[in-house]
Amino acid sequence: MAEALMRHKLEERNIGPHEINILSAGTGAYDGCPASPRATAVLKSKHIDLSSHRSRRLTPSLIQEADYIFTMTMIQKQQVLFLDPGAEKKTYTLREFIFPHGLSDVNIDDPYGGDEERYQKCAEELEAAIERLIEKVIC
């Protein structure tokens, strides 16, 4: 959902994929799986199509190619750093990056396996964090 939301927010600002390369990879994902039906439904309500999305497993080479790596949770961040400890200076939770002076909770709960309400809450939290990320990094 984060990749699709980010692309959508950038398109709203007329920033295309040729200007910023965005990709999503999961620390526990299997390659080639479609987005979950709940994620697809939640983003469809925001006029974002996930039908062509396919999952990708995070690899050390993807980590090395990235300028920044943003995770939803500290556990995901730790999994990235387990794969590549040298990525510490470019790996953040979204909230950790946009609120560098601290938050009591830097996690955006992963909705995997949850109901549609949980996916909706996650999408709203991601959307707000992505708005701030764009303002901080791009604008």
C-alpha positions as CSV (number, residue, x, y, z in Angstrom):
1,M,0.0,0.0,0.0
2,A,2.8,2.4,0.8
3,E,4.4,2.3,-2.6
4,A,1.0,2.8,-4.3
5,L,0.1,5.7,-2.0
6,M,3.5,7.3,-2.5
7,R,3.2,7.1,-6.3
8,H,-0.3,8.5,-6.1
9,K,0.8,11.4,-3.9
10,L,3.7,12.2,-6.2
11,E,1.4,12.1,-9.3
12,E,-0.8,14.6,-7.6
13,R,2.2,16.9,-7.5
14,N,3.1,16.1,-11.2
15,I,6.2,14.2,-10.1
16,G,6.6,11.2,-12.3
17,P,8.4,7.9,-12.0
18,H,11.2,9.2,-14.2
19,E,12.1,11.7,-11.5
20,I,12.0,9.4,-8.4
21,N,12.4,5.6,-8.4
22,I,10.1,4.1,-5.8
23,L,9.8,0.4,-5.1
24,S,8.4,-1.8,-2.4
25,A,9.9,-5.0,-1.0
26,G,8.8,-7.0,2.0
27,T,11.0,-8.5,4.6
28,G,8.7,-11.6,4.8
29,A,7.2,-11.4,1.3
30,Y,7.1,-14.1,-1.4
31,D,8.0,-12.9,-4.9
32,G,5.1,-12.4,-7.3
33,C,2.1,-12.4,-5.1
34,P,-0.8,-10.0,-5.7
35,A,-1.8,-7.4,-3.2
36,S,-4.3,-8.7,-0.6
37,P,-8.0,-8.3,-1.4
38,R,-8.4,-6.0,1.6
39,A,-5.5,-3.7,0.6
40,T,-6.9,-3.7,-2.9
41,A,-10.3,-2.7,-1.7
42,V,-9.1,0.1,0.6
43,L,-6.9,1.7,-2.0
44,K,-9.7,1.3,-4.7
45,S,-11.8,3.5,-2.4
46,K,-9.0,6.1,-2.9
47,H,-9.0,5.6,-6.7
48,I,-5.7,3.7,-6.6
49,D,-5.5,0.5,-8.6
50,L,-3.4,-2.3,-7.1
51,S,-4.4,-5.0,-9.6
52,S,-0.9,-5.1,-11.3
53,H,1.0,-5.0,-8.0
54,R,3.2,-8.0,-7.3
55,S,5.2,-8.6,-4.1
56,R,8.9,-8.7,-4.0
57,R,11.2,-10.0,-1.2
58,L,13.8,-7.6,0.2
59,T,17.3,-8.6,-0.8
60,P,20.7,-7.2,0.1
61,S,21.2,-5.9,-3.4
62,L,17.9,-3.9,-3.2
63,I,19.1,-2.5,0.1
64,Q,22.4,-1.5,-1.4
65,E,20.8,0.2,-4.4
66,A,18.4,2.3,-2.3
67,D,19.1,5.9,-1.3
68,Y,16.6,5.6,1.5
69,I,14.7,2.7,3.0
70,F,11.5,3.4,4.9
71,T,9.7,0.7,7.0
72,M,6.5,0.8,8.9
73,T,7.8,-0.8,12.1
74,M,11.0,-1.0,14.1
75,I,10.9,-4.8,13.7
76,Q,11.0,-4.3,9.9
77,K,13.8,-1.8,10.3
78,Q,15.8,-4.4,12.3
79,Q,15.1,-7.0,9.6
80,V,16.6,-4.6,7.0
81,L,19.6,-4.0,9.1
82,F,20.1,-7.8,9.7
83,L,20.3,-8.2,5.9
84,D,22.7,-5.3,5.6
85,P,24.1,-3.7,8.8
86,G,25.8,-1.0,6.6
87,A,22.4,0.4,5.7
88,E,21.9,1.9,9.2
89,K,22.3,5.6,8.0
90,K,19.7,5.3,5.3
91,T,17.1,3.1,7.0
92,Y,14.3,4.6,9.1
93,T,10.7,3.9,10.0
94,L,8.5,6.4,8.2
95,R,7.6,8.1,11.4
96,E,11.1,8.1,12.8
97,F,12.3,10.0,9.7
98,I,9.5,12.6,9.6
99,F,9.6,13.2,13.3
100,P,13.4,13.1,14.0
101,H,13.0,14.5,17.5
102,G,11.1,11.6,18.7
103,L,7.6,10.1,19.0
104,S,6.4,7.7,21.6
105,D,5.4,5.3,18.8
106,V,7.3,5.2,15.6
107,N,5.4,2.2,14.3
108,I,2.6,2.0,11.7
109,D,1.0,-1.3,12.4
110,D,1.2,-3.8,9.6
111,P,-2.3,-4.8,8.7
112,Y,-1.3,-8.2,7.2
113,G,-4.0,-10.7,8.2
114,G,-6.3,-8.1,9.7
115,D,-9.8,-7.0,8.7
116,E,-10.6,-4.2,6.3
117,E,-10.9,-1.7,9.2
118,R,-7.2,-2.4,10.1
119,Y,-6.2,-1.9,6.5
120,Q,-8.1,1.3,6.4
121,K,-6.4,2.6,9.5
122,C,-3.0,1.6,8.1
123,A,-3.7,3.4,4.8
124,E,-4.7,6.5,6.6
125,E,-1.6,6.5,8.8
126,L,0.6,5.8,5.7
127,E,-1.0,8.6,3.7
128,A,-0.4,11.1,6.5
129,A,3.2,10.0,6.9
130,I,3.8,10.0,3.2
131,E,2.4,13.6,2.9
132,R,5.0,14.7,5.5
133,L,7.7,12.7,3.9
134,I,7.1,14.4,0.5
135,E,7.1,17.8,2.2
136,K,10.4,17.0,4.0
137,V,12.3,15.4,1.2
138,I,10.9,16.8,-2.1
139,C,9.2,20.1,-1.5
